[in-house]
Amino acid sequence: MNDVIIRTDGGAFKNPGPAASAFVVEKNKRTICIHSEYIGVATNNEAEYKAVIMALKYVKEKFATKEISIFSDSQLVVKQLNGEYKVKAAGIIPLWSRTKGLMSEINVSINWVPRAENKLADSLVKMIRGKESG
């Protein structure tokens, strides 16, 4: 397993609606970064992609590592990035392209996990999204 692990999540209140993206970075089994932000009105899938993009940009800026593992509870994003599903939605195509560009510069494995294994990132999204929708 890689020494840098990223857990991502994104979501919208309604769909589309006020949305947030979040990521958690772990290095050598220690949490070293927790980040979440309001991203405006977006779909759930757009928020999921934006979380991956933010995380990849953070890791590229902060670490010299060439291998990372990403864990997401979005089966659609994971399968699209792994080439198992085609990308058809017009709003997702540029996000997919940006993500693939960032992934091409380092060795990234992207894996699906159930929401129960992604609790911190999920709770960060709900916290931020809830503040913006209320």
A tleap script that builds the chain and sets N, CA, C and O, in Angstrom:
source leaprc.protein.ff14SB
mol = sequence {
  NMET ASN ASP VAL ILE ILE ARG THR ASP GLY
  GLY ALA PHE LYS ASN PRO GLY PRO ALA ALA
  SER ALA PHE VAL VAL GLU LYS ASN LYS ARG
  THR ILE CYS ILE HIE SER GLU TYR ILE GLY
  VAL ALA THR ASN ASN GLU ALA GLU TYR LYS
  ALA VAL ILE MET ALA LEU LYS TYR VAL LYS
  GLU LYS PHE ALA THR LYS GLU ILE SER ILE
  PHE SER ASP SER GLN LEU VAL VAL LYS GLN
  LEU ASN GLY GLU TYR LYS VAL LYS ALA ALA
  GLY ILE ILE PRO LEU TRP SER ARG THR LYS
  GLY LEU MET SER GLU ILE ASN VAL SER ILE
  ASN TRP VAL PRO ARG ALA GLU ASN LYS LEU
  ALA ASP SER LEU VAL LYS MET ILE ARG GLY
  LYS GLU SER CGLY
}
set mol.1.N position { 0.841 -1.182 0.000 }
set mol.1.CA position { 0.000 0.000 0.000 }
set mol.1.C position { 0.885 1.245 0.000 }
set mol.1.O position { 1.971 1.248 0.581 }
set mol.2.N position { 0.417 2.284 -0.647 }
set mol.2.CA position { 1.168 3.524 -0.725 }
set mol.2.C position { 1.204 4.238 0.613 }
set mol.2.O position { 0.316 4.059 1.447 }
set mol.3.N position { 2.246 5.057 0.814 }
set mol.3.CA position { 2.353 5.745 2.090 }
set mol.3.C position { 1.455 6.973 2.175 }
set mol.3.O position { 1.211 7.471 3.274 }
set mol.4.N position { 0.951 7.479 1.033 }
set mol.4.CA position { 0.006 8.590 1.043 }
set mol.4.C position { -1.352 8.070 0.587 }
set mol.4.O position { -1.499 7.514 -0.501 }
set mol.5.N position { -2.338 8.270 1.457 }
set mol.5.CA position { -3.706 7.836 1.191 }
set mol.5.C position { -4.602 9.063 1.260 }
set mol.5.O position { -4.496 9.884 2.172 }
set mol.6.N position { -5.487 9.168 0.274 }
set mol.6.CA position { -6.449 10.259 0.229 }
set mol.6.C position { -7.846 9.662 0.289 }
set mol.6.O position { -8.153 8.689 -0.400 }
set mol.7.N position { -8.681 10.258 1.122 }
set mol.7.CA position { -10.092 9.885 1.179 }
set mol.7.C position { -10.886 11.115 0.762 }
set mol.7.O position { -10.712 12.192 1.332 }
set mol.8.N position { -11.760 10.959 -0.231 }
set mol.8.CA position { -12.501 12.106 -0.750 }
set mol.8.C position { -14.003 11.897 -0.670 }
set mol.8.O position { -14.498 10.770 -0.636 }
set mol.9.N position { -14.715 13.021 -0.641 }
set mol.9.CA position { -16.168 12.974 -0.719 }
set mol.9.C position { -16.672 14.323 -1.211 }
set mol.9.O position { -16.004 15.346 -1.060 }
set mol.10.N position { -17.840 14.307 -1.793 }
set mol.10.CA position { -18.503 15.518 -2.236 }
set mol.10.C position { -19.990 15.281 -2.233 }
set mol.10.O position { -20.447 14.145 -2.360 }
set mol.11.N position { -20.749 16.353 -2.089 }
set mol.11.CA position { -22.190 16.193 -2.101 }
set mol.11.C position { -22.893 17.520 -2.220 }
set mol.11.O position { -22.326 18.577 -1.941 }
set mol.12.N position { -24.142 17.445 -2.641 }
set mol.12.CA position { -24.972 18.630 -2.814 }
set mol.12.C position { -26.251 18.475 -1.997 }
set mol.12.O position { -26.790 17.377 -1.856 }
set mol.13.N position { -26.723 19.602 -1.464 }
set mol.13.CA position { -28.015 19.643 -0.796 }
set mol.13.C position { -29.033 19.868 -1.893 }
set mol.13.O position { -29.088 20.947 -2.483 }
set mol.14.N position { -29.823 18.877 -2.166 }
set mol.14.CA position { -30.625 18.767 -3.378 }
set mol.14.C position { -29.636 18.457 -4.482 }
set mol.14.O position { -28.435 18.393 -4.216 }
set mol.15.N position { -30.075 18.269 -5.674 }
set mol.15.CA position { -29.129 17.868 -6.726 }
set mol.15.C position { -29.589 18.379 -8.080 }
set mol.15.O position { -30.462 17.753 -8.681 }
set mol.16.N position { -29.061 19.462 -8.587 }
set mol.16.CA position { -27.964 20.258 -8.026 }
set mol.16.C position { -28.451 21.177 -6.908 }
set mol.16.O position { -29.648 21.396 -6.723 }
set mol.17.N position { -27.486 21.697 -6.181 }
set mol.17.CA position { -27.773 22.604 -5.080 }
set mol.17.C position { -26.493 23.016 -4.411 }
set mol.17.O position { -25.408 22.728 -4.916 }
set mol.18.N position { -26.599 23.695 -3.264 }
set mol.18.CA position { -25.396 24.075 -2.527 }
set mol.18.C position { -24.554 22.827 -2.254 }
set mol.18.O position { -25.051 21.829 -1.731 }
set mol.19.N position { -23.277 22.901 -2.617 }
set mol.19.CA position { -22.441 21.698 -2.571 }
set mol.19.C position { -21.122 21.947 -1.862 }
set mol.19.O position { -20.662 23.082 -1.739 }
set mol.20.N position { -20.534 20.868 -1.404 }
set mol.20.CA position { -19.233 20.919 -0.731 }
set mol.20.C position { -18.397 19.735 -1.176 }
set mol.20.O position { -18.918 18.696 -1.581 }
set mol.21.N position { -17.087 19.918 -1.091 }
set mol.21.CA position { -16.124 18.864 -1.385 }
set mol.21.C position { -15.149 18.780 -0.227 }
set mol.21.O position { -14.849 19.785 0.418 }
set mol.22.N position { -14.655 17.580 0.036 }
set mol.22.CA position { -13.732 17.398 1.158 }
set mol.22.C position { -12.729 16.297 0.848 }
set mol.22.O position { -12.988 15.394 0.051 }
set mol.23.N position { -11.576 16.399 1.503 }
set mol.23.CA position { -10.597 15.320 1.425 }
set mol.23.C position { -9.816 15.241 2.720 }
set mol.23.O position { -9.676 16.216 3.458 }
set mol.24.N position { -9.312 14.037 2.966 }
set mol.24.CA position { -8.469 13.745 4.118 }
set mol.24.C position { -7.213 13.085 3.577 }
set mol.24.O position { -7.294 12.146 2.785 }
set mol.25.N position { -6.046 13.572 4.000 }
set mol.25.CA position { -4.782 12.988 3.559 }
set mol.25.C position { -4.124 12.304 4.748 }
set mol.25.O position { -3.991 12.883 5.826 }
set mol.26.N position { -3.718 11.066 4.526 }
set mol.26.CA position { -2.998 10.300 5.532 }
set mol.26.C position { -1.627 9.948 4.963 }
set mol.26.O position { -1.507 9.555 3.803 }
set mol.27.N position { -0.616 10.090 5.777 }
set mol.27.CA position { 0.739 9.701 5.371 }
set mol.27.C position { 1.311 8.829 6.470 }
set mol.27.O position { 1.311 9.198 7.644 }
set mol.28.N position { 1.793 7.679 6.071 }
set mol.28.CA position { 2.324 6.704 7.030 }
set mol.28.C position { 1.353 6.466 8.184 }
set mol.28.O position { 1.746 6.417 9.350 }
set mol.29.N position { 0.074 6.321 7.829 }
set mol.29.CA position { -1.007 6.000 8.759 }
set mol.29.C position { -1.363 7.126 9.727 }
set mol.29.O position { -2.065 6.892 10.711 }
set mol.30.N position { -0.886 8.353 9.461 }
set mol.30.CA position { -1.238 9.521 10.294 }
set mol.30.C position { -2.023 10.517 9.452 }
set mol.30.O position { -1.666 10.788 8.306 }
set mol.31.N position { -3.087 11.057 10.020 }
set mol.31.CA position { -3.843 12.091 9.316 }
set mol.31.C position { -3.037 13.374 9.351 }
set mol.31.O position { -2.683 13.869 10.421 }
set mol.32.N position { -2.746 13.914 8.167 }
set mol.32.CA position { -1.928 15.134 8.112 }
set mol.32.C position { -2.659 16.328 7.511 }
set mol.32.O position { -2.185 17.459 7.620 }
set mol.33.N position { -3.796 16.094 6.884 }
set mol.33.CA position { -4.567 17.211 6.334 }
set mol.33.C position { -6.033 16.840 6.289 }
set mol.33.O position { -6.402 15.749 5.854 }
set mol.34.N position { -6.859 17.757 6.743 }
set mol.34.CA position { -8.308 17.632 6.647 }
set mol.34.C position { -8.787 18.922 6.004 }
set mol.34.O position { -8.552 20.010 6.530 }
set mol.35.N position { -9.460 18.801 4.864 }
set mol.35.CA position { -9.885 20.006 4.152 }
set mol.35.C position { -11.301 19.829 3.609 }
set mol.35.O position { -11.645 18.781 3.063 }
set mol.36.N position { -12.107 20.864 3.767 }
set mol.36.CA position { -13.434 20.871 3.154 }
set mol.36.C position { -13.762 22.299 2.762 }
set mol.36.O position { -13.313 23.257 3.393 }
set mol.37.N position { -14.558 22.422 1.705 }
set mol.37.CA position { -14.958 23.761 1.293 }
set mol.37.C position { -16.266 23.747 0.528 }
set mol.37.O position { -16.616 22.780 -0.148 }
set mol.38.N position { -16.971 24.855 0.663 }
set mol.38.CA position { -18.185 25.093 -0.105 }
set mol.38.C position { -17.769 25.401 -1.532 }
set mol.38.O position { -16.877 26.220 -1.751 }
set mol.39.N position { -18.405 24.753 -2.512 }
set mol.39.CA position { -18.008 24.963 -3.906 }
set mol.39.C position { -19.098 25.643 -4.730 }
set mol.39.O position { -18.967 25.763 -5.948 }
set mol.40.N position { -20.168 26.088 -4.081 }
set mol.40.CA position { -21.262 26.729 -4.807 }
set mol.40.C position { -22.307 25.710 -5.220 }
set mol.40.O position { -22.373 24.611 -4.668 }
set mol.41.N position { -23.111 26.077 -6.179 }
set mol.41.CA position { -24.155 25.174 -6.664 }
set mol.41.C position { -23.516 24.175 -7.631 }
set mol.41.O position { -22.840 24.556 -8.587 }
set mol.42.N position { -23.741 22.916 -7.365 }
set mol.42.CA position { -23.165 21.844 -8.180 }
set mol.42.C position { -24.002 20.586 -7.999 }
set mol.42.O position { -24.871 20.522 -7.129 }
set mol.43.N position { -23.729 19.591 -8.829 }
set mol.43.CA position { -24.358 18.280 -8.646 }
set mol.43.C position { -23.495 17.463 -7.682 }
set mol.43.O position { -22.358 17.829 -7.386 }
set mol.44.N position { -24.047 16.367 -7.206 }
set mol.44.CA position { -23.272 15.461 -6.352 }
set mol.44.C position { -22.010 14.986 -7.074 }
set mol.44.O position { -20.929 14.966 -6.486 }
set mol.45.N position { -22.144 14.607 -8.335 }
set mol.45.CA position { -20.997 14.076 -9.075 }
set mol.45.C position { -19.938 15.138 -9.313 }
set mol.45.O position { -18.744 14.845 -9.242 }
set mol.46.N position { -20.354 16.369 -9.595 }
set mol.46.CA position { -19.385 17.460 -9.747 }
set mol.46.C position { -18.627 17.680 -8.438 }
set mol.46.O position { -17.413 17.884 -8.446 }
set mol.47.N position { -19.338 17.638 -7.326 }
set mol.47.CA position { -18.695 17.818 -6.019 }
set mol.47.C position { -17.709 16.690 -5.732 }
set mol.47.O position { -16.643 16.928 -5.163 }
set mol.48.N position { -18.058 15.462 -6.123 }
set mol.48.CA position { -17.156 14.328 -5.926 }
set mol.48.C position { -15.868 14.518 -6.727 }
set mol.48.O position { -14.773 14.308 -6.205 }
set mol.49.N position { -16.000 14.912 -7.981 }
set mol.49.CA position { -14.816 15.153 -8.815 }
set mol.49.C position { -13.966 16.298 -8.266 }
set mol.49.O position { -12.739 16.200 -8.227 }
set mol.50.N position { -14.615 17.376 -7.844 }
set mol.50.CA position { -13.863 18.522 -7.320 }
set mol.50.C position { -13.081 18.141 -6.071 }
set mol.50.O position { -11.998 18.678 -5.839 }
set mol.51.N position { -13.607 17.223 -5.262 }
set mol.51.CA position { -12.875 16.747 -4.091 }
set mol.51.C position { -11.597 16.026 -4.510 }
set mol.51.O position { -10.542 16.237 -3.911 }
set mol.52.N position { -11.683 15.187 -5.524 }
set mol.52.CA position { -10.500 14.467 -6.011 }
set mol.52.C position { -9.478 15.452 -6.578 }
set mol.52.O position { -8.282 15.325 -6.317 }
set mol.53.N position { -9.943 16.424 -7.348 }
set mol.53.CA position { -9.044 17.424 -7.934 }
set mol.53.C position { -8.331 18.214 -6.847 }
set mol.53.O position { -7.116 18.401 -6.908 }
set mol.54.N position { -9.084 18.681 -5.848 }
set mol.54.CA position { -8.467 19.442 -4.748 }
set mol.54.C position { -7.418 18.609 -4.028 }
set mol.54.O position { -6.340 19.105 -3.699 }
set mol.55.N position { -7.733 17.351 -3.787 }
set mol.55.CA position { -6.809 16.479 -3.072 }
set mol.55.C position { -5.536 16.231 -3.882 }
set mol.55.O position { -4.432 16.280 -3.340 }
set mol.56.N position { -5.691 15.967 -5.166 }
set mol.56.CA position { -4.518 15.733 -6.017 }
set mol.56.C position { -3.631 16.968 -6.080 }
set mol.56.O position { -2.407 16.852 -6.014 }
set mol.57.N position { -4.224 18.137 -6.205 }
set mol.57.CA position { -3.443 19.372 -6.247 }
set mol.57.C position { -2.693 19.580 -4.928 }
set mol.57.O position { -1.530 19.983 -4.930 }
set mol.58.N position { -3.361 19.303 -3.801 }
set mol.58.CA position { -2.726 19.441 -2.499 }
set mol.58.C position { -1.515 18.506 -2.379 }
set mol.58.O position { -0.428 18.934 -1.990 }
set mol.59.N position { -1.710 17.253 -2.709 }
set mol.59.CA position { -0.633 16.270 -2.566 }
set mol.59.C position { 0.537 16.608 -3.491 }
set mol.59.O position { 1.696 16.499 -3.092 }
set mol.60.N position { 0.236 17.014 -4.720 }
set mol.60.CA position { 1.312 17.375 -5.650 }
set mol.60.C position { 2.127 18.556 -5.132 }
set mol.60.O position { 3.343 18.603 -5.317 }
set mol.61.N position { 1.463 19.504 -4.488 }
set mol.61.CA position { 2.147 20.693 -3.970 }
set mol.61.C position { 2.972 20.393 -2.722 }
set mol.61.O position { 4.049 20.961 -2.539 }
set mol.62.N position { 2.481 19.518 -1.876 }
set mol.62.CA position { 3.094 19.294 -0.560 }
set mol.62.C position { 4.065 18.128 -0.488 }
set mol.62.O position { 4.913 18.094 0.403 }
set mol.63.N position { 3.964 17.169 -1.405 }
set mol.63.CA position { 4.762 15.957 -1.289 }
set mol.63.C position { 5.520 15.656 -2.571 }
set mol.63.O position { 5.089 16.016 -3.666 }
set mol.64.N position { 6.631 15.003 -2.418 }
set mol.64.CA position { 7.408 14.555 -3.577 }
set mol.64.C position { 7.016 13.134 -3.974 }
set mol.64.O position { 7.623 12.554 -4.875 }
set mol.65.N position { 6.027 12.581 -3.323 }
set mol.65.CA position { 5.632 11.205 -3.577 }
set mol.65.C position { 5.159 11.012 -5.013 }
set mol.65.O position { 4.575 11.914 -5.615 }
set mol.66.N position { 5.413 9.860 -5.536 }
set mol.66.CA position { 4.987 9.525 -6.894 }
set mol.66.C position { 3.886 8.470 -6.891 }
set mol.66.O position { 3.409 8.069 -7.953 }
set mol.67.N position { 3.486 8.026 -5.725 }
set mol.67.CA position { 2.431 7.022 -5.628 }
set mol.67.C position { 1.464 7.391 -4.520 }
set mol.67.O position { 1.863 7.652 -3.385 }
set mol.68.N position { 0.173 7.410 -4.871 }
set mol.68.CA position { -0.858 7.648 -3.867 }
set mol.68.C position { -2.038 6.723 -4.126 }
set mol.68.O position { -2.236 6.227 -5.235 }
set mol.69.N position { -2.798 6.510 -3.090 }
set mol.69.CA position { -4.043 5.748 -3.190 }
set mol.69.C position { -5.187 6.676 -2.810 }
set mol.69.O position { -5.141 7.349 -1.781 }
set mol.70.N position { -6.206 6.704 -3.647 }
set mol.70.CA position { -7.400 7.492 -3.369 }
set mol.70.C position { -8.547 6.542 -3.096 }
set mol.70.O position { -8.732 5.545 -3.794 }
set mol.71.N position { -9.315 6.870 -2.068 }
set mol.71.CA position { -10.498 6.103 -1.718 }
set mol.71.C position { -11.695 7.031 -1.749 }
set mol.71.O position { -11.692 8.083 -1.109 }
set mol.72.N position { -12.722 6.640 -2.497 }
set mol.72.CA position { -13.934 7.440 -2.654 }
set mol.72.C position { -15.146 6.536 -2.516 }
set mol.72.O position { -15.103 5.359 -2.873 }
set mol.73.N position { -16.234 7.102 -1.990 }
set mol.73.CA position { -17.466 6.321 -1.922 }
set mol.73.C position { -18.366 6.572 -3.137 }
set mol.73.O position { -19.517 6.135 -3.167 }
set mol.74.N position { -17.833 7.278 -4.135 }
set mol.74.CA position { -18.579 7.501 -5.379 }
set mol.74.C position { -18.197 6.438 -6.402 }
set mol.74.O position { -17.142 6.511 -7.032 }
set mol.75.N position { -19.060 5.466 -6.552 }
set mol.75.CA position { -18.794 4.391 -7.504 }
set mol.75.C position { -18.679 4.941 -8.925 }
set mol.75.O position { -17.860 4.461 -9.708 }
set mol.76.N position { -19.492 5.943 -9.264 }
set mol.76.CA position { -19.443 6.521 -10.605 }
set mol.76.C position { -18.076 7.135 -10.887 }
set mol.76.O position { -17.471 6.853 -11.921 }
set mol.77.N position { -17.591 7.963 -9.982 }
set mol.77.CA position { -16.293 8.619 -10.182 }
set mol.77.C position { -15.177 7.581 -10.286 }
set mol.77.O position { -14.341 7.660 -11.186 }
set mol.78.N position { -15.158 6.628 -9.389 }
set mol.78.CA position { -14.116 5.596 -9.404 }
set mol.78.C position { -14.152 4.819 -10.721 }
set mol.78.O position { -13.111 4.608 -11.343 }
set mol.79.N position { -15.331 4.398 -11.142 }
set mol.79.CA position { -15.420 3.604 -12.377 }
set mol.79.C position { -15.105 4.442 -13.612 }
set mol.79.O position { -14.521 3.926 -14.565 }
set mol.80.N position { -15.475 5.713 -13.617 }
set mol.80.CA position { -15.119 6.570 -14.755 }
set mol.80.C position { -13.607 6.789 -14.809 }
set mol.80.O position { -13.008 6.699 -15.881 }
set mol.81.N position { -12.997 7.071 -13.684 }
set mol.81.CA position { -11.552 7.325 -13.669 }
set mol.81.C position { -10.745 6.062 -13.961 }
set mol.81.O position { -9.626 6.142 -14.466 }
set mol.82.N position { -11.305 4.913 -13.648 }
set mol.82.CA position { -10.628 3.649 -13.952 }
set mol.82.C position { -10.957 3.131 -15.349 }
set mol.82.O position { -10.494 2.058 -15.736 }
set mol.83.N position { -11.757 3.887 -16.110 }
set mol.83.CA position { -12.077 3.507 -17.479 }
set mol.83.C position { -13.164 2.462 -17.630 }
set mol.83.O position { -13.355 1.933 -18.724 }
set mol.84.N position { -13.879 2.151 -16.563 }
set mol.84.CA position { -14.928 1.142 -16.628 }
set mol.84.C position { -16.257 1.723 -17.127 }
set mol.84.O position { -17.061 1.007 -17.724 }
set mol.85.N position { -16.490 3.026 -16.885 }
set mol.85.CA position { -17.690 3.710 -17.355 }
set mol.85.C position { -17.264 4.842 -18.266 }
set mol.85.O position { -16.221 5.461 -18.055 }
set mol.86.N position { -18.071 5.113 -19.281 }
set mol.86.CA position { -17.851 6.267 -20.137 }
set mol.86.C position { -18.328 7.529 -19.421 }
set mol.86.O position { -19.206 7.475 -18.560 }
set mol.87.N position { -17.741 8.654 -19.787 }
set mol.87.CA position { -18.148 9.947 -19.244 }
set mol.87.C position { -19.025 10.608 -20.297 }
set mol.87.O position { -18.561 10.928 -21.391 }
set mol.88.N position { -20.295 10.811 -19.963 }
set mol.88.CA position { -21.244 11.343 -20.928 }
set mol.88.C position { -21.779 12.722 -20.544 }
set mol.88.O position { -22.096 13.519 -21.427 }
set mol.89.N position { -21.886 13.019 -19.264 }
set mol.89.CA position { -22.485 14.287 -18.812 }
set mol.89.C position { -21.568 15.456 -19.153 }
set mol.89.O position { -20.380 15.445 -18.831 }
set mol.90.N position { -22.136 16.459 -19.805 }
set mol.90.CA position { -21.354 17.618 -20.257 }
set mol.90.C position { -20.633 18.318 -19.092 }
set mol.90.O position { -19.508 18.789 -19.263 }
set mol.91.N position { -21.260 18.389 -17.926 }
set mol.91.CA position { -20.644 19.053 -16.785 }
set mol.91.C position { -19.506 18.262 -16.156 }
set mol.91.O position { -18.679 18.819 -15.434 }
set mol.92.N position { -19.466 16.977 -16.429 }
set mol.92.CA position { -18.445 16.101 -15.846 }
set mol.92.C position { -17.220 15.977 -16.753 }
set mol.92.O position { -16.112 15.773 -16.256 }
set mol.93.N position { -17.390 16.094 -18.042 }
set mol.93.CA position { -16.273 15.890 -18.977 }
set mol.93.C position { -15.050 16.751 -18.636 }
set mol.93.O position { -13.946 16.209 -18.584 }
set mol.94.N position { -15.191 18.074 -18.400 }
set mol.94.CA position { -13.986 18.856 -18.071 }
set mol.94.C position { -13.385 18.478 -16.714 }
set mol.94.O position { -12.170 18.559 -16.533 }
set mol.95.N position { -14.220 18.070 -15.767 }
set mol.95.CA position { -13.708 17.655 -14.459 }
set mol.95.C position { -12.954 16.332 -14.580 }
set mol.95.O position { -11.897 16.156 -13.973 }
set mol.96.N position { -13.498 15.413 -15.358 }
set mol.96.CA position { -12.830 14.139 -15.604 }
set mol.96.C position { -11.482 14.389 -16.287 }
set mol.96.O position { -10.467 13.805 -15.907 }
set mol.97.N position { -11.486 15.250 -17.285 }
set mol.97.CA position { -10.258 15.557 -18.023 }
set mol.97.C position { -9.196 16.171 -17.108 }
set mol.97.O position { -8.027 15.790 -17.169 }
set mol.98.N position { -9.598 17.109 -16.270 }
set mol.98.CA position { -8.663 17.746 -15.322 }
set mol.98.C position { -8.114 16.709 -14.344 }
set mol.98.O position { -6.919 16.697 -14.049 }
set mol.99.N position { -8.977 15.855 -13.852 }
set mol.99.CA position { -8.558 14.819 -12.907 }
set mol.99.C position { -7.570 13.859 -13.564 }
set mol.99.O position { -6.535 13.538 -12.981 }
set mol.100.N position { -7.883 13.404 -14.765 }
set mol.100.CA position { -6.986 12.487 -15.470 }
set mol.100.C position { -5.636 13.146 -15.736 }
set mol.100.O position { -4.600 12.485 -15.660 }
set mol.101.N position { -5.638 14.439 -16.046 }
set mol.101.CA position { -4.379 15.160 -16.248 }
set mol.101.C position { -3.532 15.159 -14.986 }
set mol.101.O position { -2.328 14.908 -15.041 }
set mol.102.N position { -4.149 15.437 -13.864 }
set mol.102.CA position { -3.419 15.426 -12.590 }
set mol.102.C position { -2.935 14.012 -12.250 }
set mol.102.O position { -1.833 13.833 -11.732 }
set mol.103.N position { -3.759 13.027 -12.542 }
set mol.103.CA position { -3.392 11.639 -12.247 }
set mol.103.C position { -2.252 11.159 -13.136 }
set mol.103.O position { -1.492 10.277 -12.738 }
set mol.104.N position { -2.122 11.722 -14.324 }
set mol.104.CA position { -1.093 11.252 -15.256 }
set mol.104.C position { 0.318 11.623 -14.801 }
set mol.104.O position { 1.297 11.036 -15.261 }
set mol.105.N position { 0.416 12.580 -13.912 }
set mol.105.CA position { 1.723 13.052 -13.459 }
set mol.105.C position { 2.282 12.233 -12.292 }
set mol.105.O position { 3.464 12.339 -11.964 }
set mol.106.N position { 1.434 11.423 -11.674 }
set mol.106.CA position { 1.859 10.558 -10.577 }
set mol.106.C position { 1.124 9.224 -10.696 }
set mol.106.O position { 0.139 9.118 -11.426 }
set mol.107.N position { 1.595 8.225 -9.991 }
set mol.107.CA position { 0.961 6.910 -10.008 }
set mol.107.C position { -0.169 6.911 -8.977 }
set mol.107.O position { 0.072 6.942 -7.770 }
set mol.108.N position { -1.400 6.877 -9.474 }
set mol.108.CA position { -2.571 6.960 -8.600 }
set mol.108.C position { -3.412 5.711 -8.759 }
set mol.108.O position { -3.742 5.310 -9.875 }
set mol.109.N position { -3.754 5.102 -7.643 }
set mol.109.CA position { -4.779 4.063 -7.669 }
set mol.109.C position { -6.024 4.680 -7.051 }
set mol.109.O position { -5.957 5.328 -6.007 }
set mol.110.N position { -7.147 4.474 -7.700 }
set mol.110.CA position { -8.406 5.013 -7.172 }
set mol.110.C position { -9.341 3.855 -6.910 }
set mol.110.O position { -9.566 3.004 -7.771 }
set mol.111.N position { -9.881 3.837 -5.708 }
set mol.111.CA position { -10.623 2.685 -5.219 }
set mol.111.C position { -11.947 3.112 -4.602 }
set mol.111.O position { -12.044 4.164 -3.971 }
set mol.112.N position { -12.963 2.280 -4.794 }
set mol.112.CA position { -14.253 2.524 -4.169 }
set mol.112.C position { -14.255 1.927 -2.772 }
set mol.112.O position { -13.735 0.835 -2.546 }
set mol.113.N position { -14.852 2.668 -1.833 }
set mol.113.CA position { -15.085 2.170 -0.481 }
set mol.113.C position { -16.520 2.519 -0.091 }
set mol.113.O position { -17.061 3.517 -0.567 }
set mol.114.N position { -17.135 1.718 0.757 }
set mol.114.CA position { -18.471 2.078 1.232 }
set mol.114.C position { -18.402 3.349 2.093 }
set mol.114.O position { -17.370 3.651 2.691 }
set mol.115.N position { -19.496 4.068 2.142 }
set mol.115.CA position { -19.548 5.315 2.915 }
set mol.115.C position { -19.092 5.105 4.362 }
set mol.115.O position { -18.480 5.996 4.951 }
set mol.116.N position { -19.382 3.950 4.928 }
set mol.116.CA position { -18.993 3.668 6.313 }
set mol.116.C position { -17.476 3.708 6.511 }
set mol.116.O position { -16.999 3.947 7.621 }
set mol.117.N position { -16.721 3.473 5.438 }
set mol.117.CA position { -15.255 3.532 5.521 }
set mol.117.C position { -14.710 4.897 5.105 }
set mol.117.O position { -13.500 5.076 4.967 }
set mol.118.N position { -15.601 5.843 4.910 }
set mol.118.CA position { -15.214 7.177 4.462 }
set mol.118.C position { -15.876 8.230 5.357 }
set mol.118.O position { -16.244 9.310 4.895 }
set mol.119.N position { -16.017 7.899 6.631 }
set mol.119.CA position { -16.816 8.703 7.552 }
set mol.119.C position { -16.324 10.136 7.727 }
set mol.119.O position { -17.137 11.060 7.730 }
set mol.120.N position { -15.031 10.345 7.872 }
set mol.120.CA position { -14.535 11.692 8.136 }
set mol.120.C position { -14.792 12.607 6.945 }
set mol.120.O position { -15.322 13.703 7.126 }
set mol.121.N position { -14.434 12.194 5.745 }
set mol.121.CA position { -14.676 13.021 4.558 }
set mol.121.C position { -16.176 13.265 4.380 }
set mol.121.O position { -16.585 14.379 4.054 }
set mol.122.N position { -16.978 12.256 4.587 }
set mol.122.CA position { -18.424 12.385 4.467 }
set mol.122.C position { -18.972 13.398 5.473 }
set mol.122.O position { -19.809 14.229 5.120 }
set mol.123.N position { -18.511 13.336 6.707 }
set mol.123.CA position { -19.004 14.264 7.730 }
set mol.123.C position { -18.568 15.700 7.445 }
set mol.123.O position { -19.304 16.639 7.747 }
set mol.124.N position { -17.383 15.880 6.868 }
set mol.124.CA position { -16.922 17.222 6.504 }
set mol.124.C position { -17.817 17.837 5.439 }
set mol.124.O position { -18.152 19.019 5.516 }
set mol.125.N position { -18.205 17.049 4.454 }
set mol.125.CA position { -19.095 17.534 3.405 }
set mol.125.C position { -20.440 17.920 3.992 }
set mol.125.O position { -20.963 18.991 3.684 }
set mol.126.N position { -21.000 17.078 4.820 }
set mol.126.CA position { -22.305 17.358 5.408 }
set mol.126.C position { -22.268 18.609 6.274 }
set mol.126.O position { -23.219 19.391 6.280 }
set mol.127.N position { -21.178 18.801 7.002 }
set mol.127.CA position { -21.050 19.971 7.867 }
set mol.127.C position { -21.024 21.256 7.035 }
set mol.127.O position { -21.760 22.195 7.337 }
set mol.128.N position { -20.202 21.311 6.010 }
set mol.128.CA position { -20.070 22.508 5.173 }
set mol.128.C position { -21.336 22.720 4.348 }
set mol.128.O position { -21.857 23.833 4.281 }
set mol.129.N position { -21.819 21.680 3.737 }
set mol.129.CA position { -23.000 21.768 2.897 }
set mol.129.C position { -24.200 22.229 3.712 }
set mol.129.O position { -25.008 23.027 3.238 }
set mol.130.N position { -24.317 21.728 4.933 }
set mol.130.CA position { -25.412 22.117 5.814 }
set mol.130.C position { -25.389 23.584 6.190 }
set mol.130.O position { -26.438 24.223 6.273 }
set mol.131.N position { -24.193 24.125 6.419 }
set mol.131.CA position { -24.054 25.541 6.751 }
set mol.131.C position { -24.507 26.415 5.587 }
set mol.131.O position { -25.159 27.438 5.794 }
set mol.132.N position { -24.167 26.022 4.381 }
set mol.132.CA position { -24.469 26.839 3.203 }
set mol.132.C position { -25.932 26.730 2.777 }
set mol.132.O position { -26.471 27.658 2.174 }
set mol.133.N position { -26.580 25.599 3.087 }
set mol.133.CA position { -27.956 25.429 2.649 }
set mol.133.C position { -28.958 25.968 3.666 }
set mol.133.O position { -30.135 26.146 3.352 }
set mol.134.N position { -28.485 26.226 4.888 }
set mol.134.CA position { -29.384 26.657 5.956 }
set mol.134.C position { -29.489 28.094 6.030 }
set mol.134.O position { -30.210 28.617 6.880 }
savepdb mol mol.pdb
quit
